[in-house]
Amino acid sequence: MGVRLQLQAQFTQRDLLVYPGSLQAQMIMRSAPSEEPRRRLYIAANSSTPEQIRILEELLRTRGELAKLVGKESYAAMTLGDKMAKTPANVLHFLDALMDHTRPFAQKALQALQARKQAHHGTSTLPIIQAWDRDFYCPPEPPAPPIALPPLTVGTVFMGLSRLFRHLYGISLRPADATSGELWDPHVHKLEVVDEEKGVVGWIYADLFARRGKPSGAAHYTVRCSRRADDDDETGDGTVEGQEVRILESQHFEAVKRHRLPGQDGVYQLPVVVLVCEFMRPSITRGPTVLEWHEVTTLFHEMGHAMHSMIGRTEYQNVSGTRCPTDFVELPSILMEHFLNSSIVLSLFDIERTTAVRQIGNHHADPCNSIDTYTQILLSAIDQIYHSPVVHSPDFDSTAEFANLHNTSGLIPYVSGTSFQTQFGHLFGYGATYYSYLFDRAIASRVWQNVFSEDPLNREMGEKYKREVLWFGGGKDPWKMVSTLLSTPELEDGNTEAMREVGRWKIEDEVGLPGRH
């Protein structure tokens, strides 16, 4: 344990009261040499009240009832109809293939943890790794860049992003003046997205710094989608007596964001998005904010979403940019994270452009990442079980289902008395689609490896990706987009075998973990 916690326990001679989600709890899970504190904390953090379990199971049953009302056998069957997966069976084919591929690597990593535990306890045989052992014997390491880099201020990172987009798409980012009252905080910055041939193609508001009352986390919000606007039937929209002036003002406001771009048929409403992060605010004493590597990764992820919105050009706003299937929407953002593994791309952060392309340095993979990936597969599987016809049974027990999955497919034993499912927040917002993270990670890994890895600044490949994927948003079948981009016509139908094939693709690294949107 940390020195502070040890001193507190020593001088008070009392049990420590530790909140499961606190920094102190993390310190105990990573540093306490005795198993008992970690075991007790794990059980406390993964236990539920009967009321919490009742509410979750009521939610799952109600979703099942809703599906039956519209003629579907399960909530998953209802939800997946317009996704790349199409059916629950296809999701399971994908997860089974991915589990078969990942299991040997996870087992090897688990054996390494067993050896560490054996050395720690001095046992003659390899001990069992329990759920509370993972962080102690393989503590999560802070992510780090693969090469030495200058201090990465927000301005430096946006400079690198602009240079990257100029290489790939002929697009750059440019600070834009804001009118009075346009910005909601002095630290919000407005950026123009400028195409070298078409001029301004959209705007990004970067709200990147933490402040009181601002929601936590990182996200991309679409304020205005791109869409074709020259065939709008404004005269047929009708009017409201006494509101003619307001309607005219609205029409003028809408017209400002409509442009006929060179080389493009029709008049398009140009997109406006907001990127939200919670970086430390700059100050007079500290100077500009220097980002941690995980914050740079977050910014690249969100900019992947932003460029999807900026480049997408569709007839209708409801399929523009990121308005596409849930199991496709994370592909552009996760792919952006892969670019951070390239020393060629990272050389774009050099302000003076005087440094030659650097070689890969001390970057190394976390040996326990395969265990974490396997855990994500299990969570995706339990998400499918919870949204299957099993919830229609009067004997449905979410805890028993979770325990059964762990005991039959898990690598680490289920801990009796725990009920992690009530802590699994994605069951609410991503019901029956949690597999999407893994699915898009697999596709992004293949796109990076086959399209960009050898020459990540290649304009021809960037234009192909822009033309075949980003342009269409949700207006074209994602399977057709992916198969064209990867030159794999066998994937075009998006059938059961296509799902299995994606499950067999190697997830090259541990980018795209849940938590960014």
C-alpha positions in Angstrom: 0.0 0.0 0.0 1.0 3.6 -0.3 2.9 5.2 2.6 0.0 7.4 3.5 -2.4 4.6 3.9 0.1 2.5 5.8 0.7 5.4 8.3 -3.1 5.9 8.7 -3.6 2.3 9.5 -0.6 2.2 11.9 -1.5 5.2 13.9 -5.3 4.8 14.1 -5.1 1.0 14.7 -8.4 0.8 12.9 -9.7 -0.7 9.6 -9.4 1.7 6.7 -12.7 2.9 5.2 -12.0 2.9 1.4 -14.5 3.8 -1.3 -14.2 1.1 -4.0 -13.8 3.6 -6.9 -11.3 5.9 -5.1 -7.7 6.5 -5.8 -6.9 4.8 -2.5 -8.8 1.7 -3.8 -6.7 1.7 -6.9 -3.5 1.9 -4.8 -4.5 -1.1 -2.7 -5.4 -3.2 -5.8 -2.0 -2.4 -7.4 0.2 -2.3 -4.4 -1.1 -4.3 -1.4 1.2 -7.4 -1.0 -1.4 -9.2 1.1 -4.3 -10.8 -0.8 -6.9 -10.1 1.9 -7.2 -6.4 1.4 -7.4 -6.8 -2.3 -9.9 -9.6 -2.0 -12.2 -7.6 0.3 -12.0 -4.5 -1.9 -12.7 -6.5 -5.1 -15.8 -8.1 -3.5 -17.0 -4.8 -2.2 -16.5 -3.1 -5.6 -18.3 -5.9 -7.5 -21.3 -6.5 -5.2 -24.8 -5.2 -5.6 -27.9 -4.7 -3.5 -31.0 -6.8 -4.3 -32.7 -3.6 -5.4 -29.9 -2.8 -8.0 -30.2 -6.4 -9.4 -34.0 -6.1 -9.5 -33.8 -2.8 -11.5 -31.4 -4.2 -14.0 -33.4 -7.4 -14.5 -36.6 -5.4 -14.9 -34.8 -3.3 -17.6 -33.7 -6.4 -19.4 -37.2 -8.0 -19.2 -38.9 -4.8 -20.4 -36.6 -4.6 -23.4 -37.5 -8.2 -24.2 -41.2 -7.4 -24.0 -40.7 -4.4 -26.3 -39.0 -6.7 -28.8 -41.9 -9.1 -28.7 -44.4 -6.3 -29.3 -42.7 -5.6 -32.6 -42.5 -9.2 -33.6 -38.9 -10.0 -32.6 -37.8 -12.8 -30.4 -35.4 -10.7 -28.4 -34.1 -7.2 -27.9 -30.8 -8.2 -29.6 -32.7 -9.4 -32.7 -34.6 -6.1 -32.8 -31.5 -3.9 -32.3 -29.2 -5.6 -34.7 -31.4 -5.6 -37.7 -29.8 -2.4 -39.1 -26.3 -3.1 -37.9 -23.4 -4.7 -39.7 -23.9 -7.8 -37.6 -27.6 -8.2 -38.7 -28.4 -11.0 -36.2 -27.4 -12.2 -32.7 -26.1 -15.4 -34.2 -23.7 -13.4 -36.3 -22.4 -11.6 -33.3 -21.8 -14.9 -31.5 -19.9 -16.2 -34.6 -17.7 -13.1 -34.4 -17.1 -13.4 -30.7 -16.5 -17.2 -30.9 -13.8 -16.7 -33.6 -12.2 -13.8 -31.7 -12.3 -15.8 -28.5 -10.6 -18.8 -30.2 -7.9 -16.5 -31.5 -7.3 -14.5 -28.3 -7.5 -17.4 -25.7 -3.9 -18.8 -26.3 -2.4 -15.3 -25.9 -4.4 -14.6 -22.8 -3.5 -18.0 -21.3 0.1 -17.3 -21.9 -0.2 -14.0 -20.2 -2.0 -15.6 -17.3 0.8 -18.1 -16.9 3.2 -15.2 -16.6 1.1 -13.8 -13.7 1.0 -17.2 -12.1 4.8 -17.3 -12.2 4.9 -13.9 -10.5 2.5 -15.0 -7.9 4.4 -18.2 -7.2 7.7 -16.2 -6.8 5.9 -13.8 -4.5 4.4 -16.5 -2.2 7.2 -19.0 -2.6 4.9 -21.9 -3.4 6.0 -25.1 -5.0 3.3 -25.1 -7.6 1.7 -22.5 -9.8 -1.1 -20.8 -7.9 -4.5 -19.8 -9.2 -4.8 -16.2 -10.4 -7.8 -14.7 -8.7 -9.8 -11.6 -10.0 -8.1 -9.4 -7.4 -4.6 -10.4 -8.5 -4.6 -9.0 -12.0 -3.7 -5.4 -11.2 -1.1 -6.4 -8.5 0.9 -8.8 -10.6 0.4 -6.9 -13.8 -0.2 -3.3 -12.8 -1.5 -1.1 -15.7 1.3 1.0 -17.1 0.6 4.6 -18.2 0.6 4.7 -22.0 3.7 6.3 -23.6 4.7 7.4 -27.1 6.9 5.0 -29.1 9.5 7.8 -29.6 10.8 10.8 -27.8 8.7 13.8 -28.5 8.7 17.5 -27.7 6.2 18.8 -25.0 2.8 18.1 -26.6 0.7 21.2 -25.9 -2.8 21.4 -27.4 -1.5 23.7 -30.1 1.3 21.3 -31.0 -1.1 18.3 -31.3 -3.5 20.3 -33.5 -0.5 21.3 -35.7 0.3 17.6 -36.1 -3.3 16.7 -36.8 -3.5 19.5 -39.4 -0.3 18.2 -41.1 -1.6 14.7 -41.1 -4.9 15.6 -42.6 -3.2 17.7 -45.3 -1.1 14.7 -46.3 -4.0 12.3 -46.3 -6.9 14.3 -47.5 -5.6 17.7 -48.6 -7.4 19.2 -45.6 -6.0 21.5 -42.9 -7.3 23.0 -39.7 -7.2 26.8 -39.3 -8.2 29.0 -36.3 -11.3 31.0 -37.1 -12.7 34.2 -35.6 -15.8 33.9 -33.6 -18.6 36.5 -33.4 -19.7 38.0 -30.2 -21.7 35.5 -28.1 -20.7 32.6 -30.4 -18.5 30.9 -27.8 -19.7 29.7 -24.5 -16.4 29.9 -22.7 -13.2 31.9 -23.2 -11.2 28.7 -23.6 -13.3 27.3 -26.5 -11.6 27.6 -29.9 -13.3 27.7 -33.3 -11.5 26.0 -36.1 -12.2 26.1 -39.9 -11.7 22.8 -41.8 -10.3 23.9 -45.1 -10.0 21.7 -48.2 -7.2 22.7 -50.6 -9.6 22.8 -53.6 -13.0 23.4 -52.1 -12.2 25.9 -49.3 -14.0 25.8 -46.0 -16.0 22.5 -45.6 -17.0 22.7 -42.0 -16.3 24.0 -38.5 -15.1 22.5 -35.2 -15.6 24.0 -31.8 -12.9 22.7 -29.5 -14.0 22.7 -25.9 -11.1 20.9 -24.4 -10.5 22.1 -20.9 -12.1 21.1 -17.6 -14.2 23.7 -15.8 -16.8 23.7 -13.0 -20.2 22.4 -14.1 -18.9 20.8 -17.3 -19.7 17.1 -17.9 -16.7 14.8 -17.6 -15.3 12.6 -20.3 -14.5 13.1 -24.0 -17.0 13.2 -26.8 -17.9 14.4 -30.3 -21.2 16.2 -30.7 -22.8 16.9 -34.0 -24.5 20.4 -33.9 -25.3 20.5 -37.6 -24.9 17.6 -40.1 -23.9 17.9 -43.7 -26.7 17.4 -46.2 -27.8 18.5 -49.6 -29.9 21.6 -49.4 -30.6 22.9 -52.9 -33.7 20.7 -53.3 -35.4 21.9 -50.0 -39.0 22.7 -50.4 -39.0 25.8 -48.2 -42.1 27.3 -49.8 -44.0 24.1 -49.0 -43.0 24.0 -45.4 -45.9 26.2 -44.4 -45.9 29.1 -42.0 -47.5 30.2 -38.7 -49.5 33.3 -38.5 -47.6 36.0 -36.6 -44.2 34.1 -36.9 -43.2 35.2 -40.4 -40.3 37.3 -39.1 -38.9 34.5 -37.1 -39.2 32.1 -39.9 -37.4 34.5 -42.2 -34.6 34.9 -39.6 -34.3 31.1 -39.5 -34.1 30.8 -43.2 -31.3 33.5 -43.3 -29.5 31.7 -40.5 -29.7 28.4 -42.3 -28.5 29.9 -45.6 -25.2 31.2 -44.1 -24.0 27.6 -43.7 -24.9 26.5 -47.2 -22.4 26.4 -49.9 -21.9 25.2 -53.5 -18.4 23.7 -53.3 -16.2 23.6 -56.4 -16.3 20.3 -58.3 -19.4 19.1 -56.3 -23.0 18.9 -57.6 -25.6 20.7 -55.5 -25.6 23.0 -52.5 -24.7 21.5 -49.2 -25.3 22.5 -45.6 -21.8 22.4 -44.0 -21.3 20.5 -40.8 -20.6 22.0 -37.4 -19.4 19.8 -34.5 -18.1 20.2 -31.0 -15.2 18.3 -29.5 -15.3 18.0 -25.7 -12.4 16.9 -23.5 -11.4 17.7 -19.9 -7.8 18.6 -20.1 -6.1 20.7 -17.4 -6.7 24.4 -18.1 -3.7 26.5 -19.1 -2.6 29.2 -16.5 -0.2 32.1 -16.2 1.9 30.1 -13.7 2.0 26.8 -15.5 1.8 28.1 -19.1 0.2 26.1 -21.9 -1.3 22.7 -21.1 1.0 19.9 -21.9 -1.0 16.7 -22.7 -0.3 13.3 -21.3 0.0 10.6 -23.9 -3.4 9.1 -23.1 -4.9 12.6 -23.6 -3.2 12.9 -27.1 -4.8 9.5 -27.9 -8.2 10.7 -26.8 -7.9 13.8 -29.0 -6.9 11.8 -32.0 -9.9 9.5 -31.3 -12.3 12.3 -31.2 -10.8 14.0 -34.3 -11.5 10.7 -36.1 -15.2 11.3 -35.4 -14.9 14.9 -36.3 -13.3 14.2 -39.7 -16.1 11.6 -40.4 -18.5 14.5 -39.9 -16.5 17.0 -41.9 -15.9 14.9 -44.9 -19.3 13.1 -45.1 -21.5 14.4 -47.9 -24.9 12.7 -48.2 -28.3 13.7 -49.4 -29.9 13.5 -46.0 -28.7 14.6 -42.6 -29.8 11.5 -40.8 -27.1 9.4 -42.5 -24.4 12.0 -42.6 -21.0 11.4 -41.0 -21.2 9.6 -37.7 -24.9 8.8 -38.2 -24.2 5.3 -39.2 -24.5 1.8 -37.6 -23.2 1.5 -34.0 -20.9 -1.3 -35.0 -19.3 0.9 -37.7 -19.2 4.3 -36.2 -16.0 3.7 -34.1 -13.9 2.6 -37.1 -12.6 6.1 -38.1 -11.9 7.1 -34.5 -10.0 3.9 -33.6 -8.1 4.0 -36.9 -6.9 7.5 -35.9 -5.3 6.0 -32.8 -3.3 3.7 -34.9 -1.6 6.6 -36.6 0.0 7.4 -33.2 2.0 4.2 -33.4 3.9 5.5 -36.5 7.2 7.4 -36.0 6.6 9.0 -39.4 3.3 10.5 -38.2 4.8 11.5 -34.8 7.5 13.4 -36.6 4.7 15.8 -37.7 4.7 17.1 -34.1 8.2 18.6 -34.6 7.4 22.3 -34.6 10.5 23.3 -36.6 10.3 20.3 -39.0 14.1 19.9 -38.5 14.1 16.4 -37.0 14.6 13.4 -39.4 12.0 10.6 -39.2 12.8 8.8 -35.9 13.0 5.1 -35.3 10.8 3.3 -32.8 12.1 3.7 -29.3 11.2 2.2 -26.0 7.5 1.6 -26.8 6.4 -1.9 -25.7 3.2 -3.8 -25.5 1.6 -4.6 -22.1 1.8 -8.4 -21.7 -1.6 -8.4 -20.0 -3.4 -6.6 -22.8 -4.6 -10.0 -24.1 -6.2 -10.7 -20.7 -8.1 -7.4 -21.0 -9.2 -8.1 -24.6 -10.5 -11.5 -23.5 -12.4 -9.8 -20.7 -14.0 -7.5 -23.2 -15.0 -10.5 -25.2 -16.7 -12.0 -22.2 -18.5 -8.7 -21.5 -19.7 -8.6 -25.1 -21.0 -12.2 -24.7 -22.9 -11.4 -21.5 -24.4 -8.4 -23.2 -25.8 -10.8 -25.9 -27.1 -13.2 -23.2 -28.9 -10.5 -21.3 -30.6 -9.4 -24.5 -31.5 -12.8 -25.7 -34.8 -14.8 -25.2 -33.5 -16.1 -21.9 -34.9 -13.0 -20.2 -38.4 -14.2 -21.0 -38.0 -17.1 -18.5 -39.5 -16.5 -15.1 -36.4 -18.0 -13.6 -34.0 -15.6 -15.3 -31.2 -14.7 -12.9 -28.6 -12.2 -14.2 -26.0 -13.2 -11.6 -26.3 -16.9 -12.4 -25.9 -16.2 -16.1 -22.8 -14.1 -15.5 -21.3 -16.8 -13.2 -22.1 -19.5 -15.7 -20.3 -17.6 -18.5 -17.2 -17.1 -16.4 -17.2 -20.7 -15.2 -17.5 -22.1 -18.8 -15.5 -19.6 -20.9 -13.5 -17.4 -18.5 -9.9 -17.7 -17.6 -10.1 -16.3 -14.1 -12.6 -17.9 -11.6 -15.8 -16.3 -10.9 -15.9 -14.9 -7.3 -19.0 -16.2 -5.5 -21.2 -13.5 -4.1 -20.3 -10.9 -6.6 -22.5 -9.3 -9.2 -20.5 -7.1 -11.6 -23.4 -6.8 -14.0 -24.9 -3.8 -12.1 -21.5 -2.0 -12.6 -21.5 -2.6 -16.3 -22.9 0.8 -17.4 -22.7 0.0 -21.1 -25.6 -2.3 -20.7 -27.8 0.8 -20.6 -26.4 2.8 -23.5 -25.1 0.0 -25.7 -27.6 -2.7 -25.1 -26.9 -5.7 -27.4 -24.1 -3.7 -29.2 -21.2 -3.8 -26.8 -19.4 -6.1 -29.2 -19.0 -3.0 -31.5 -15.8 -1.9 -29.8 -14.1 -5.2 -30.5 -15.6 -5.4 -34.0 -14.3 -2.0 -35.0 -11.0 -2.6 -33.4 -10.5 -5.7 -35.5 -11.5 -3.8 -38.7 -9.4 -0.8 -37.9 -6.4 -3.0 -37.2 -6.8 -4.6 -40.6 -7.3 -1.3 -42.4 -4.2 0.1 -40.7 -2.1 -2.9 -41.5 -3.2 -3.3 -45.1 -3.8 0.3 -46.2 -1.7 2.7 -44.1 1.0 1.1 -42.0 3.8 1.0 -44.7 3.2 4.6 -45.8 0.9 6.4 -43.3 1.1 9.8 -45.2 0.2 8.3 -48.6 -2.2 10.7 -50.3 -3.5 8.1 -52.7 -4.5 5.8 -49.8 -6.0 8.7 -47.9 -8.1 9.7 -50.8 -9.3 6.2 -51.3 -10.3 6.0 -47.6 -12.0 9.4 -47.9 -13.8 8.4 -51.1 -14.8 4.9 -50.2 -15.6 5.3 -46.5 -15.8 8.8 -44.9 -17.7 10.4 -47.8 -20.8 8.1 -47.3 -21.4 8.3 -43.6 -24.3 5.9 -43.0 -25.6 6.3 -46.6 -24.0 3.1 -47.9 -23.7 -0.5 -46.6 -20.6 -0.5 -44.4 -19.7 -4.0 -45.6 -19.5 -2.7 -49.2 -17.3 0.2 -48.0 -14.9 -2.1 -46.0 -14.7 -4.7 -48.7 -13.8 -2.0 -51.3 -11.3 -0.4 -49.1 -9.6 -3.7 -48.3 -10.1 -5.2 -51.7 -11.9 -8.2 -50.2 -15.0 -8.8 -52.3 -15.8 -11.9 -50.2 -16.9 -9.6 -47.3 -19.3 -7.5 -49.4 -22.4 -9.5 -48.4 -21.7 -9.2 -44.7 -22.9 -12.7 -44.0 -22.1 -15.2 -41.3 -18.7 -16.1 -42.8 -17.8 -12.4 -43.1 -18.5 -12.0 -39.3 -16.3 -15.1 -38.6 -13.6 -13.7 -40.8 -13.4 -10.4 -39.0 -13.3 -12.4 -35.7 -10.2 -14.1 -37.0 -8.4 -10.9 -37.8 -5.7 -10.0 -35.3 -6.3 -7.0 -33.2 -2.9 -5.4 -33.7 -2.7 -3.4 -30.5 -4.8 -2.2 -27.6 -6.3 1.0 -29.1 -10.0 1.7 -29.0 -10.8 0.6 -25.5 -14.2 1.7 -24.2 -14.4 5.0 -22.6 -14.3 7.4 -25.6 -17.2 8.1 -27.7 
